[in-house]
Amino acid sequence: MTEYGVVTRNAEEVGWPEFDRGFYEVKDVTGRSAEPLEDAVSMVSCFGDNAAAESNPELVPVNADGEPATRDRQYFDWAYICPTHEEYRRGLLEIVEDCVDVNPDLRLDDVGFPRQGYCRCDRCEALYADSDADDWETWRADVITEFVADAADRVPGRTYLTMYPDPYPGHLLERAGLDLERLAPHVDEFVVPLYDTNYGTTYWLETIAKGFESRLAGLDADFSVELYAVDVDVDALVKAAEVAGAYAGDVLFGYDASQSAAALRRMRADAQEGVTWGDSDDDAGDGDDDAGDGDAVDDRME
């Protein structure tokens, strides 16, 4: 049976009765930090950190042209930190340990290299040259898998890992160094954010969710879909949640607990009355609808 959770920065919202589970941002992409909560899964933004990048530009990954992965450049919504920086990684693992001392479950967010072509800093070049990896792509996956394994070893409960929403074989590996087959033994649940500002159509949501269902088949890890709830119409959010829930084990709502709770109350009331919102044939979307905005702004930056 599908469970529903909330992703929030507001401590009081994780305990709202509408939600089966709460995720609380202990470290987000701005670099802002908060104390972990006993009744919430701590979320830690690992290699997204504006504050660290601004205070120490040497932490920022660069491509072969020396271009940094910072939020003032195209394609980057926040600044990244190079995953091979040992001191920064040690700091992350200390945060993990602090979090699981309070709640045994943990979600690792913003894990991976920023994009294809990163990182080509002197440290990465030297580490690759000294490695046994046959190619750069394999070496990057070695770096990320080792970090996730180190973090997961410190998590006595359930380990969650956020995935960039691209299930096409090879794309996550090429983009960020994320090898699902190698990561799965260290992860209990992958979380896939499928964000839109209105969910005017859901065919794309169904396609991506189905893609991850197929992609993760046979791997010993669950997956959930995270929806964007800020200023989204309740009816549209209900429809999106039902489509996502047809493929994912669980559905999470991001950054607007009030709207999320309203959607869940509507869904549960309709279920009790025997009302069905659409059928499986409609979930592919209505060709007459306007397409939803696939470039939804991630509210984590605010």
Backbone as JSON, one array per atom type, in Angstrom:
{
  "sequence": "MTEYGVVTRNAEEVGWPEFDRGFYEVKDVTGRSAEPLEDAVSMVSCFGDNAAAESNPELVPVNADGEPATRDRQYFDWAYICPTHEEYRRGLLEIVEDCVDVNPDLRLDDVGFPRQGYCRCDRCEALYADSDADDWETWRADVITEFVADAADRVPGRTYLTMYPDPYPGHLLERAGLDLERLAPHVDEFVVPLYDTNYGTTYWLETIAKGFESRLAGLDADFSVELYAVDVDVDALVKAAEVAGAYAGDVLFGYDASQSAAALRRMRADAQEGVTWGDSDDDAGDGDDDAGDGDAVDDRME",
  "N": [[0.84, -1.2, 0.0], [0.53, 2.2, -0.84], [2.48, 4.67, 0.75], [2.6, 8.0, 2.1], [4.6, 10.87, 2.18], [6.2, 13.86, 3.56], [8.35, 16.49, 2.57], [10.35, 18.83, 4.05], [11.37, 21.99, 5.55], [10.43, 22.8, 7.91], [10.1, 22.12, 11.18], [7.8, 21.46, 12.67], [6.03, 20.39, 10.85], [6.6, 17.77, 10.14], [5.35, 16.02, 11.82], [2.66, 16.07, 11.23], [-0.59, 14.59, 11.02], [-1.52, 13.7, 8.56], [0.59, 12.67, 7.13], [2.6, 9.82, 6.47], [5.27, 9.73, 6.86], [8.11, 11.8, 7.49], [10.48, 13.98, 6.01], [13.26, 15.86, 6.78], [15.12, 18.74, 6.2], [18.33, 18.85, 7.05], [20.76, 19.73, 6.18], [20.97, 21.89, 3.53], [21.04, 22.92, 0.01], [21.84, 25.56, 0.07], [23.67, 25.64, 2.01], [22.78, 26.06, 4.48], [22.09, 24.94, 7.78], [20.49, 22.69, 10.14], [19.28, 21.34, 13.24], [19.0, 17.82, 13.61], [15.93, 15.87, 13.77], [14.07, 13.79, 16.01], [11.78, 12.56, 15.07], [11.88, 12.52, 12.3], [13.2, 11.75, 9.05], [16.44, 12.58, 8.39], [17.64, 14.85, 5.95], [20.4, 15.31, 3.89], [22.14, 17.5, 1.99], [24.63, 16.71, -0.08], [26.83, 17.19, -2.12], [26.02, 19.62, -3.08], [26.31, 22.93, -2.33], [26.11, 26.09, -1.68], [27.19, 27.96, 0.16], [29.65, 26.86, 1.05], [31.0, 26.74, -1.39], [31.2, 29.45, -2.06], [32.74, 30.45, 0.01], [35.09, 29.05, -0.25], [36.42, 28.76, -3.11], [38.11, 26.84, -4.21], [37.03, 24.42, -3.69], [35.19, 23.9, -5.64], [34.04, 22.03, -8.43], [35.59, 21.8, -11.7], [35.49, 21.99, -15.31], [37.17, 20.72, -18.28], [37.89, 23.09, -19.47], [38.28, 24.74, -17.4], [36.01, 25.86, -16.29], [33.88, 26.66, -13.64], [31.52, 24.8, -11.61], [29.17, 26.49, -10.74], [26.37, 28.4, -9.45], [25.91, 30.66, -10.96], [26.34, 30.03, -13.51], [25.24, 28.62, -16.65], [22.87, 25.97, -16.53], [23.25, 25.19, -13.86], [21.64, 25.12, -10.81], [22.5, 25.52, -8.29], [25.6, 25.8, -6.45], [28.26, 23.46, -6.77], [30.25, 20.99, -5.03], [33.42, 19.46, -5.27], [33.46, 15.97, -5.44], [35.74, 14.56, -4.68], [37.12, 15.82, -2.7], [38.73, 15.38, 0.18], [38.64, 16.43, 2.84], [36.22, 17.82, 2.89], [34.47, 15.69, 2.38], [34.89, 14.16, 4.7], [33.74, 15.87, 6.54], [31.06, 15.75, 5.72], [30.47, 13.08, 6.35], [30.68, 13.19, 9.08], [28.46, 14.78, 9.64], [26.47, 13.0, 8.84], [26.79, 11.02, 10.81], [26.09, 12.49, 13.1], [23.4, 12.95, 12.53], [22.21, 10.35, 12.44], [22.5, 9.6, 15.02], [20.35, 10.71, 16.19], [18.04, 10.06, 14.7], [17.59, 6.94, 13.15], [17.37, 6.66, 10.39], [18.28, 7.95, 7.11], [18.56, 10.36, 4.49], [20.39, 10.81, 1.62], [21.19, 13.49, -0.33], [21.62, 15.25, -3.44], [23.91, 13.93, -4.52], [26.8, 13.12, -6.33], [28.73, 13.86, -9.33], [28.64, 17.11, -10.91], [27.87, 17.41, -13.69], [28.28, 15.97, -17.02], [31.7, 15.91, -17.96], [32.82, 16.99, -15.69], [34.73, 16.18, -12.79], [37.61, 18.14, -13.57], [39.7, 19.0, -12.03], [43.01, 19.49, -10.62], [43.38, 17.66, -8.57], [41.49, 15.6, -9.08], [42.41, 14.76, -11.6], [44.9, 13.71, -10.89], [44.15, 11.66, -9.1], [42.67, 10.0, -10.78], [44.66, 9.23, -12.59], [46.24, 7.67, -10.93], [44.61, 5.56, -10.38], [43.02, 2.31, -10.89], [41.12, 2.3, -12.78], [39.56, 1.79, -15.95], [38.58, 3.78, -17.56], [37.48, 7.25, -17.6], [34.79, 7.55, -16.91], [34.17, 5.22, -15.48], [35.89, 5.56, -13.32], [34.8, 7.86, -12.1], [32.36, 6.8, -11.22], [33.38, 4.98, -9.39], [34.29, 6.74, -7.4], [31.9, 7.96, -6.47], [30.33, 5.76, -5.69], [31.91, 4.71, -3.65], [31.75, 6.79, -1.76], [28.96, 6.79, -1.13], [28.73, 4.21, -0.09], [30.39, 4.45, 2.18], [28.94, 6.35, 3.65], [26.47, 5.0, 3.97], [27.26, 2.86, 5.53], [27.36, 3.99, 7.99], [24.78, 4.36, 8.7], [22.34, 3.15, 10.65], [19.7, 2.57, 10.2], [17.35, 3.03, 7.64], [18.53, 3.75, 4.43], [18.25, 6.36, 2.2], [18.46, 7.57, -1.15], [18.69, 10.28, -3.29], [17.82, 10.55, -6.71], [18.72, 11.85, -9.89], [16.19, 12.69, -12.25], [16.28, 10.75, -14.6], [15.78, 7.95, -16.2], [16.89, 6.62, -18.34], [18.97, 4.08, -19.65], [22.36, 4.28, -18.76], [22.48, 7.07, -18.68], [22.48, 8.35, -16.1], [24.91, 7.48, -15.15], [26.69, 8.62, -17.0], [26.12, 11.32, -16.64], [26.41, 11.96, -13.84], [28.0, 10.11, -12.53], [26.66, 8.07, -11.3], [25.98, 4.86, -10.69], [23.55, 2.68, -10.87], [23.33, -0.1, -10.45], [25.59, -0.68, -8.94], [25.21, 0.98, -6.78], [22.84, 0.15, -5.57], [23.18, -2.05, -3.65], [23.88, -0.65, -1.38], [21.84, 1.02, -0.75], [18.58, 1.53, 0.47], [16.3, 2.74, -0.53], [15.59, 4.51, -3.45], [15.0, 7.9, -4.27], [13.08, 9.77, -6.43], [12.8, 12.89, -7.66], [10.14, 14.39, -9.3], [9.39, 17.12, -10.57], [7.02, 19.69, -11.14], [5.34, 22.77, -11.87], [2.63, 22.84, -12.07], [1.46, 20.43, -12.95], [-0.18, 20.02, -15.2], [-0.48, 18.17, -17.23], [0.03, 14.62, -17.12], [1.33, 12.66, -18.5], [4.09, 12.64, -18.99], [5.1, 12.35, -16.44], [4.16, 9.8, -15.8], [5.6, 8.36, -17.72], [8.31, 8.7, -16.94], [8.27, 7.71, -14.31], [7.48, 5.05, -14.79], [9.67, 4.33, -16.28], [11.73, 4.31, -14.33], [10.71, 2.31, -12.69], [11.02, 0.08, -14.36], [13.77, 0.26, -14.79], [14.86, -0.24, -12.27], [14.02, -2.73, -11.72], [14.61, -5.91, -10.42], [16.74, -5.08, -8.92], [17.82, -4.81, -5.57], [16.31, -2.72, -4.12], [14.01, -0.21, -3.13], [11.84, 2.29, -4.66], [10.78, 5.7, -4.61], [8.63, 8.44, -5.54], [9.01, 11.92, -5.63], [6.99, 14.71, -5.42], [6.33, 18.1, -6.42], [4.89, 20.56, -4.46], [4.32, 23.26, -4.06], [2.13, 25.88, -4.41], [0.63, 24.39, -6.19], [-2.32, 23.33, -7.76], [-4.83, 21.62, -5.9], [-6.4, 19.52, -7.01], [-4.87, 18.86, -9.28], [-2.54, 18.03, -8.01], [-3.45, 15.8, -6.64], [-4.07, 14.12, -8.81], [-1.51, 13.81, -9.92], [-0.24, 12.51, -7.8], [-1.64, 10.09, -7.71], [-0.97, 8.97, -10.19], [1.84, 8.75, -9.9], [1.92, 7.01, -7.71], [1.09, 4.64, -8.84], [3.3, 3.44, -9.84], [5.58, 3.91, -8.25], [6.79, 2.93, -5.0], [6.25, 4.58, -2.8], [4.98, 7.94, -2.27], [6.12, 11.21, -2.11], [5.78, 14.59, -0.94], [6.88, 17.82, -1.75], [7.86, 20.66, 0.07], [5.54, 22.21, 0.58], [3.6, 21.77, 2.98], [0.96, 22.24, 3.77], [-0.59, 22.33, 1.39], [-0.02, 19.8, 0.47], [-1.08, 18.17, 2.5], [-3.77, 18.82, 2.19], [-4.28, 17.71, -0.32], [-3.93, 14.99, 0.27], [-5.98, 14.59, 2.13], [-8.14, 14.98, 0.44], [-7.79, 12.83, -1.35], [-8.11, 10.62, 0.36], [-10.69, 10.99, 1.32], [-12.14, 10.76, -1.07], [-11.54, 8.11, -1.68], [-12.89, 6.78, 0.34], [-15.47, 7.35, -0.34], [-15.7, 5.95, -2.61], [-14.98, 7.07, -4.99], [-13.27, 7.39, -8.06], [-10.37, 8.79, -9.41], [-10.02, 9.26, -12.55], [-8.79, 6.74, -14.89], [-6.57, 3.98, -15.67], [-6.05, 4.27, -18.37], [-6.33, 6.98, -18.8], [-4.19, 8.01, -17.49], [-2.05, 8.39, -19.08], [-2.2, 10.89, -20.03], [-3.86, 13.71, -21.53], [-4.09, 14.57, -24.79], [-5.07, 17.03, -25.5], [-4.54, 18.76, -23.5], [-2.62, 21.48, -22.13], [0.89, 21.3, -22.11], [2.7, 20.47, -19.16], [5.0, 22.41, -17.17], [8.15, 21.44, -17.58], [10.41, 22.4, -16.43], [10.39, 22.94, -13.69], [10.91, 25.06, -10.9], [13.16, 24.35, -8.36], [12.3, 24.44, -5.08], [14.11, 24.26, -3.06], [16.13, 26.11, -3.15], [15.24, 28.42, -2.04]],
  "CA": [[0.0, 0.0, 0.0], [1.33, 3.41, -0.96], [2.59, 5.59, 1.87], [2.8, 9.38, 1.65], [5.48, 11.62, 3.08], [6.41, 15.27, 3.31], [9.73, 16.98, 2.59], [10.14, 20.16, 4.6], [12.36, 22.63, 6.43], [9.7, 23.24, 9.09], [10.11, 20.98, 12.09], [6.47, 21.09, 13.16], [5.22, 19.76, 9.81], [6.9, 16.35, 9.96], [4.46, 15.25, 12.65], [1.25, 16.21, 10.86], [-1.17, 13.25, 10.92], [-1.78, 13.28, 7.17], [1.78, 12.08, 6.52], [3.14, 8.59, 7.04], [6.71, 9.88, 7.05], [8.6, 13.15, 7.29], [11.88, 14.21, 5.68], [13.59, 17.19, 7.29], [16.4, 19.18, 5.66], [19.34, 19.2, 8.06], [21.72, 20.54, 5.41], [20.42, 22.05, 2.19], [21.99, 23.37, -1.01], [22.36, 26.88, 0.38], [24.66, 25.5, 3.07], [22.07, 26.25, 5.74], [22.02, 23.71, 8.56], [19.52, 22.63, 11.23], [19.46, 20.18, 14.1], [18.12, 16.7, 13.23], [14.76, 15.63, 14.59], [13.85, 12.39, 16.34], [10.64, 12.0, 14.35], [12.0, 12.77, 10.87], [14.38, 11.3, 8.32], [17.29, 13.73, 8.07], [18.11, 14.99, 4.58], [21.69, 15.98, 3.83], [22.65, 17.85, 0.67], [26.04, 16.33, 0.01], [27.77, 17.94, -2.95], [25.46, 20.92, -3.43], [26.56, 23.76, -1.14], [26.47, 27.45, -2.1], [28.01, 28.66, 1.14], [31.01, 26.31, 1.0], [31.62, 27.14, -2.66], [31.51, 30.88, -2.03], [33.81, 30.71, 0.98], [36.32, 28.38, -0.68], [36.24, 28.39, -4.52], [38.92, 25.68, -4.57], [36.21, 23.22, -3.52], [34.23, 23.79, -6.74], [34.51, 21.27, -9.6], [35.8, 22.52, -12.95], [35.61, 21.12, -16.47], [38.47, 20.78, -18.94], [38.16, 24.49, -19.81], [38.43, 25.49, -16.16], [34.75, 26.51, -15.94], [33.4, 26.1, -12.38], [30.12, 24.4, -11.5], [28.55, 27.41, -9.79], [24.99, 28.7, -9.81], [25.83, 31.78, -11.89], [26.59, 29.5, -14.84], [24.1, 27.91, -17.24], [22.56, 24.58, -16.15], [23.43, 24.89, -12.45], [20.74, 25.85, -9.93], [23.27, 25.81, -7.08], [27.02, 25.5, -6.61], [28.66, 22.1, -6.42], [31.54, 20.72, -4.4], [34.07, 18.3, -5.89], [33.29, 14.79, -4.59], [37.0, 13.94, -4.25], [37.78, 16.63, -1.67], [38.68, 14.51, 1.35], [38.23, 17.13, 4.05], [34.78, 18.08, 2.78], [33.8, 14.4, 2.54], [34.92, 13.81, 6.13], [32.74, 16.7, 7.19], [29.75, 15.18, 5.41], [30.28, 11.84, 7.11], [30.42, 13.59, 10.47], [27.06, 15.2, 9.69], [25.7, 11.76, 8.8], [26.86, 10.4, 12.13], [25.29, 13.3, 14.02], [21.98, 12.76, 12.2], [21.7, 9.02, 12.79], [22.45, 9.52, 16.47], [19.04, 11.22, 16.59], [17.07, 9.2, 14.0], [18.45, 5.97, 12.48], [17.22, 6.71, 8.94], [18.95, 9.11, 6.53], [18.48, 10.54, 3.04], [21.51, 11.48, 0.97], [20.66, 14.32, -1.41], [22.64, 15.94, -4.25], [25.11, 13.09, -4.59], [27.29, 12.89, -7.68], [29.41, 14.94, -10.02], [27.6, 18.04, -11.36], [27.43, 17.11, -15.06], [29.34, 15.41, -17.84], [32.86, 16.78, -18.11], [33.32, 17.39, -14.37], [35.57, 17.32, -12.51], [38.96, 18.05, -14.13], [40.66, 19.71, -11.2], [44.29, 18.78, -10.52], [43.24, 16.52, -7.65], [40.8, 14.53, -9.8], [43.3, 14.25, -12.64], [45.93, 12.88, -10.25], [43.52, 10.46, -8.56], [42.34, 9.13, -11.91], [45.91, 8.68, -13.12], [46.74, 6.67, -9.99], [43.6, 4.52, -10.16], [43.02, 1.15, -11.79], [39.95, 2.4, -13.65], [39.87, 1.73, -17.38], [38.18, 5.03, -18.21], [37.08, 8.33, -16.7], [33.42, 7.3, -16.45], [34.24, 4.19, -14.45], [36.54, 6.15, -12.15], [33.84, 8.72, -11.4], [31.43, 5.92, -10.53], [34.11, 4.46, -8.22], [34.32, 7.79, -6.38], [30.57, 8.16, -5.9], [29.91, 4.53, -5.01], [32.67, 4.62, -2.39], [31.18, 7.73, -0.8], [27.64, 6.3, -0.69], [28.98, 3.05, 0.77], [30.91, 4.95, 3.46], [27.84, 6.98, 4.37], [25.48, 3.99, 4.33], [27.82, 2.05, 6.63], [27.13, 4.73, 9.24], [23.33, 4.5, 8.87], [21.81, 1.9, 11.2], [18.34, 2.36, 9.73], [17.08, 2.99, 6.21], [19.29, 4.72, 3.64], [17.59, 6.87, 1.0], [19.37, 8.31, -2.05], [17.99, 11.02, -4.33], [18.29, 10.31, -8.07], [18.3, 12.75, -10.96], [15.07, 11.98, -12.89], [16.56, 10.26, -15.95], [15.95, 6.5, -16.09], [17.43, 6.0, -19.56], [20.2, 3.36, -19.31], [23.63, 4.94, -19.0], [22.47, 8.52, -18.54], [22.91, 8.75, -14.76], [26.34, 7.2, -15.07], [27.38, 9.63, -17.8], [25.9, 12.66, -16.11], [26.81, 12.24, -12.46], [28.79, 9.05, -11.92], [25.74, 7.25, -10.51], [25.8, 3.53, -11.26], [22.47, 2.13, -10.06], [23.62, -1.48, -10.07], [26.6, -0.67, -7.88], [24.7, 1.72, -5.62], [21.7, -0.53, -4.96], [23.47, -2.8, -2.43], [24.1, 0.27, -0.26], [20.68, 1.91, -0.66], [17.29, 0.88, 0.68], [15.25, 3.36, -1.35], [15.92, 5.64, -4.31], [13.95, 8.92, -4.33], [13.15, 10.45, -7.73], [11.96, 14.1, -7.72], [9.52, 14.71, -10.59], [8.82, 18.42, -10.2], [6.34, 20.57, -12.08], [4.66, 23.84, -11.14], [1.16, 22.74, -12.14], [1.03, 19.07, -13.32], [-1.3, 20.15, -16.12], [-0.58, 16.84, -17.83], [0.8, 13.65, -16.33], [1.91, 11.6, -19.34], [5.54, 12.62, -18.81], [5.34, 11.82, -15.11], [3.97, 8.36, -15.91], [6.69, 7.8, -18.51], [9.55, 8.66, -16.16], [8.07, 6.78, -13.19], [7.52, 3.71, -15.36], [11.07, 4.07, -16.66], [12.48, 3.92, -13.15], [10.22, 1.01, -12.26], [11.69, -0.91, -15.21], [15.22, 0.36, -14.61], [15.24, -0.77, -10.97], [13.52, -4.1, -11.58], [15.68, -6.87, -10.18], [17.68, -4.55, -7.94], [17.29, -4.94, -4.21], [16.08, -1.39, -3.57], [12.72, 0.37, -3.47], [11.95, 3.68, -5.12], [9.64, 6.57, -4.4], [8.59, 9.66, -6.35], [8.75, 13.14, -4.88], [6.26, 15.71, -6.19], [6.45, 19.49, -5.99], [3.55, 20.92, -3.99], [4.17, 24.69, -3.82], [1.18, 26.58, -5.27], [0.03, 23.48, -7.17], [-3.74, 23.08, -7.52], [-5.03, 20.37, -5.17], [-6.85, 18.48, -7.92], [-3.73, 18.45, -10.09], [-1.62, 17.32, -7.14], [-4.07, 14.49, -6.42], [-3.88, 13.33, -10.04], [-0.08, 13.46, -10.01], [0.07, 11.52, -6.76], [-2.19, 8.8, -8.09], [-0.16, 8.44, -11.27], [3.13, 8.34, -9.34], [1.72, 5.87, -6.83], [0.88, 3.43, -9.62], [4.6, 2.88, -10.21], [6.52, 4.01, -7.14], [6.31, 2.36, -3.75], [5.73, 5.66, -1.97], [4.92, 9.26, -2.88], [6.49, 12.28, -1.2], [5.39, 15.93, -1.38], [7.94, 18.73, -1.38], [7.98, 22.07, 0.39], [4.3, 22.89, 0.96], [2.9, 20.76, 3.75], [-0.48, 22.52, 3.8], [-1.19, 21.89, 0.13], [0.14, 18.35, 0.42], [-2.06, 17.59, 3.41], [-5.08, 18.99, 1.58], [-4.39, 16.71, -1.38], [-4.11, 13.68, 0.89], [-7.33, 14.52, 2.68], [-9.05, 14.8, -0.7], [-7.63, 11.46, -1.85], [-8.67, 9.66, 1.31], [-12.13, 11.17, 1.32], [-12.66, 10.19, -2.31], [-11.43, 6.65, -1.58], [-13.95, 6.31, 1.23], [-16.74, 7.51, -1.06], [-15.68, 5.1, -3.79], [-14.74, 7.87, -6.19], [-11.99, 7.12, -8.72], [-9.88, 9.91, -10.22], [-9.48, 8.78, -13.81], [-8.43, 5.33, -14.94], [-5.19, 3.78, -16.13], [-5.9, 4.77, -19.74], [-6.22, 8.44, -18.77], [-2.95, 8.43, -16.84], [-1.04, 8.75, -20.08], [-2.33, 12.31, -20.34], [-4.81, 14.12, -22.54], [-3.35, 15.31, -25.8], [-5.6, 18.38, -25.67], [-4.1, 19.61, -22.4], [-1.35, 22.17, -22.29], [1.97, 20.56, -21.45], [3.19, 21.05, -17.91], [6.32, 23.02, -17.21], [9.15, 20.46, -17.17], [11.55, 23.06, -15.8], [9.91, 23.48, -12.41], [11.96, 25.59, -10.05], [13.31, 23.62, -7.12], [12.12, 25.37, -3.97], [15.18, 24.13, -2.08], [17.04, 27.25, -3.21], [14.69, 29.58, -1.34]],
  "C": [[0.87, 1.25, 0.0], [1.31, 4.21, 0.33], [2.96, 6.97, 1.34], [3.62, 10.14, 2.68], [5.6, 13.07, 2.67], [7.9, 15.58, 3.4], [9.66, 18.45, 2.99], [11.36, 20.67, 5.34], [11.73, 23.03, 7.76], [9.47, 22.07, 10.02], [8.71, 20.53, 12.47], [5.67, 20.3, 12.14], [5.46, 18.25, 9.69], [5.95, 15.47, 10.77], [2.99, 15.37, 12.31], [0.64, 14.84, 10.58], [-1.44, 12.78, 9.5], [-0.62, 12.5, 6.57], [2.23, 10.82, 7.25], [4.6, 8.74, 7.43], [7.1, 11.32, 6.78], [10.09, 13.17, 6.99], [12.21, 15.66, 6.02], [15.0, 17.57, 6.82], [17.32, 19.63, 6.8], [20.46, 20.01, 7.43], [21.16, 20.65, 4.0], [21.45, 22.66, 1.25], [22.5, 24.79, -0.77], [23.53, 26.81, 1.35], [24.05, 25.69, 4.44], [21.95, 24.92, 6.47], [20.98, 23.84, 9.67], [19.81, 21.38, 12.04], [18.52, 19.06, 13.64], [17.0, 16.5, 14.23], [14.57, 14.13, 14.83], [12.77, 11.76, 15.47], [10.69, 12.25, 12.85], [13.27, 12.13, 10.31], [15.2, 12.54, 7.96], [17.7, 13.68, 6.6], [19.39, 15.81, 4.58], [22.06, 16.23, 2.38], [24.16, 17.66, 0.69], [26.94, 17.24, -0.82], [27.13, 19.16, -3.62], [25.57, 21.82, -2.21], [27.04, 25.15, -1.57], [27.45, 28.12, -1.14], [29.46, 28.17, 1.11], [31.73, 26.74, -0.27], [32.03, 28.6, -2.66], [32.67, 31.18, -1.08], [35.14, 30.09, 0.55], [36.16, 27.9, -2.12], [37.07, 27.19, -4.95], [38.16, 24.37, -4.41], [35.37, 22.91, -4.76], [34.82, 22.98, -7.9], [34.67, 22.17, -10.82], [35.83, 21.51, -14.1], [36.97, 21.31, -17.12], [38.86, 22.2, -19.34], [38.32, 25.36, -18.57], [37.17, 26.2, -15.71], [34.17, 25.87, -14.68], [31.91, 25.76, -12.41], [29.44, 25.24, -10.42], [27.2, 27.88, -10.33], [24.85, 29.9, -10.73], [26.1, 31.33, -13.33], [25.35, 28.75, -15.33], [24.06, 26.47, -16.75], [22.68, 24.29, -14.65], [22.52, 25.76, -11.59], [21.4, 26.19, -8.6], [24.72, 25.43, -7.35], [27.32, 24.08, -6.12], [30.02, 22.09, -5.73], [32.12, 19.47, -5.04], [33.97, 17.1, -4.95], [34.59, 14.13, -4.14], [37.71, 14.72, -3.16], [37.64, 15.93, -0.33], [38.18, 15.22, 2.61], [36.73, 17.41, 4.03], [34.0, 16.78, 2.98], [33.79, 13.97, 4.0], [33.88, 14.62, 6.9], [31.33, 16.18, 6.95], [29.48, 13.93, 6.24], [30.07, 12.13, 8.59], [28.98, 14.06, 10.64], [26.15, 13.98, 9.67], [25.66, 11.11, 10.17], [26.03, 11.16, 13.15], [23.79, 13.07, 13.79], [21.47, 11.41, 12.7], [21.79, 8.75, 14.29], [21.07, 9.93, 16.99], [17.91, 10.39, 15.98], [17.87, 8.24, 13.13], [18.38, 5.99, 10.96], [17.87, 7.99, 8.39], [18.72, 9.14, 5.03], [19.66, 11.36, 2.56], [20.98, 12.19, -0.27], [21.83, 14.93, -2.17], [23.97, 15.2, -4.21], [25.51, 12.93, -6.04], [28.13, 14.06, -8.18], [28.34, 15.83, -10.67], [27.03, 17.75, -12.74], [28.55, 16.35, -15.76], [30.49, 16.42, -17.94], [33.46, 17.26, -16.81], [33.69, 16.14, -13.58], [36.96, 17.06, -13.09], [39.96, 18.88, -13.34], [41.94, 18.88, -11.09], [44.19, 17.55, -9.63], [42.57, 15.34, -8.36], [41.68, 13.92, -10.88], [44.35, 13.32, -12.03], [45.34, 11.58, -9.71], [43.15, 9.48, -9.68], [43.6, 8.45, -12.46], [46.46, 7.57, -12.23], [45.78, 5.5, -9.79], [43.79, 3.37, -11.13], [41.87, 1.19, -12.78], [40.37, 2.44, -15.12], [39.52, 3.02, -18.12], [37.66, 6.0, -17.16], [35.69, 8.06, -16.11], [33.41, 6.27, -15.32], [34.86, 4.75, -13.18], [35.57, 7.05, -11.38], [32.82, 7.89, -10.63], [32.08, 5.29, -9.3], [34.06, 5.47, -7.07], [32.97, 7.91, -5.69], [30.1, 6.92, -5.13], [30.63, 4.38, -3.68], [32.09, 5.57, -1.35], [29.84, 7.23, -0.26], [27.82, 5.1, 0.24], [29.48, 3.49, 2.15], [29.8, 5.57, 4.29], [26.84, 5.93, 4.85], [25.97, 3.1, 5.47], [27.58, 2.69, 7.99], [25.65, 4.85, 9.58], [22.76, 3.19, 9.4], [20.41, 1.57, 10.71], [18.28, 2.29, 8.21], [17.84, 4.11, 5.51], [18.53, 5.07, 2.37], [18.63, 7.62, 0.17], [18.55, 8.96, -3.15], [18.65, 10.77, -5.68], [17.84, 11.42, -9.0], [17.27, 12.02, -11.82], [15.3, 11.59, -14.35], [16.8, 8.76, -15.89], [16.61, 5.85, -17.29], [18.78, 5.35, -19.25], [21.46, 4.14, -19.7], [23.65, 6.42, -18.72], [22.93, 8.99, -17.16], [24.41, 8.54, -14.59], [27.12, 8.28, -15.81], [27.27, 11.01, -17.17], [26.59, 12.89, -14.78], [27.7, 11.19, -11.81], [27.96, 8.13, -11.05], [25.47, 5.94, -11.25], [24.78, 2.79, -10.39], [22.76, 0.71, -9.58], [24.63, -1.56, -8.94], [26.1, 0.02, -6.62], [23.63, 0.94, -4.86], [22.03, -1.34, -3.71], [23.66, -1.93, -1.19], [22.88, 1.12, 0.06], [19.41, 1.09, -0.44], [16.2, 1.44, -0.23], [15.82, 4.53, -2.14], [14.72, 6.59, -4.35], [14.14, 9.71, -5.62], [12.25, 11.68, -7.71], [11.45, 14.33, -9.14], [8.7, 15.99, -10.39], [8.19, 19.12, -11.4], [5.64, 21.63, -11.26], [3.15, 23.75, -11.23], [0.64, 21.33, -12.45], [-0.21, 19.12, -14.2], [-1.52, 18.89, -16.94], [0.3, 15.9, -17.02], [1.44, 12.56, -17.17], [3.41, 11.49, -19.15], [5.91, 12.05, -17.46], [5.21, 10.3, -15.13], [5.14, 7.71, -16.65], [7.97, 7.66, -17.69], [9.42, 7.69, -14.99], [8.12, 5.33, -13.67], [8.95, 3.35, -15.76], [11.91, 3.64, -15.48], [12.0, 2.58, -12.6], [10.91, -0.11, -13.05], [13.19, -0.94, -14.95], [15.68, -0.31, -13.32], [14.74, -2.19, -10.75], [14.7, -5.07, -11.41], [16.74, -6.38, -9.23], [17.03, -4.57, -6.57], [17.18, -3.57, -3.56], [14.71, -0.9, -4.02], [12.94, 1.73, -4.14], [10.65, 4.41, -4.88], [9.75, 7.78, -5.31], [8.28, 10.83, -5.43], [8.13, 14.17, -5.81], [6.46, 17.1, -5.58], [5.06, 20.01, -5.64], [3.31, 22.42, -3.88], [3.25, 25.32, -4.87], [0.59, 25.7, -6.37], [-1.43, 23.24, -6.79], [-3.95, 21.7, -6.89], [-5.47, 19.25, -6.1], [-5.72, 17.95, -8.79], [-2.74, 17.64, -9.27], [-2.15, 15.92, -6.83], [-3.84, 13.59, -7.62], [-2.43, 12.89, -10.16], [0.29, 12.39, -9.0], [-0.46, 10.15, -7.12], [-1.41, 8.16, -9.23], [1.18, 7.94, -10.73], [2.99, 7.09, -8.5], [1.46, 4.57, -7.56], [2.19, 2.73, -9.95], [5.58, 2.87, -9.05], [5.92, 3.37, -5.89], [5.64, 3.39, -2.88], [5.75, 6.96, -2.75], [5.21, 10.3, -1.81], [6.06, 13.62, -1.81], [6.41, 16.94, -0.86], [7.52, 20.15, -1.13], [6.69, 22.87, 0.51], [3.43, 21.87, 1.67], [1.39, 20.99, 3.74], [-1.17, 22.03, 2.54], [-1.12, 20.37, 0.0], [-0.89, 17.66, 1.29], [-3.47, 17.7, 2.84], [-5.31, 17.96, 0.48], [-4.63, 15.32, -0.79], [-5.49, 13.53, 1.51], [-8.35, 14.3, 1.57], [-8.98, 13.36, -1.22], [-8.3, 10.46, -0.93], [-10.19, 9.78, 1.4], [-12.76, 10.55, 0.08], [-12.62, 8.66, -2.26], [-12.55, 6.08, -0.72], [-15.32, 6.38, 0.55], [-16.82, 6.65, -2.31], [-15.47, 5.85, -5.08], [-13.37, 7.55, -6.74], [-11.6, 8.32, -9.57], [-9.24, 9.36, -11.48], [-9.26, 7.28, -13.78], [-7.06, 5.2, -15.56], [-4.99, 4.3, -17.54], [-5.7, 6.27, -19.77], [-4.89, 8.89, -18.24], [-1.88, 8.82, -17.83], [-1.16, 10.19, -20.51], [-3.3, 12.55, -21.47], [-4.1, 15.0, -23.54], [-3.84, 16.72, -25.99], [-5.14, 19.31, -24.57], [-2.83, 20.36, -22.78], [-0.29, 21.41, -21.54], [2.39, 21.27, -20.19], [4.58, 21.59, -18.08], [7.35, 22.02, -16.68], [10.33, 21.07, -16.46], [11.13, 23.7, -14.48], [11.08, 23.93, -11.54], [11.99, 24.82, -8.74], [13.3, 24.59, -5.95], [13.22, 25.26, -2.92], [16.13, 25.33, -2.06], [16.54, 28.43, -2.4], [14.88, 29.47, 0.16]]
}
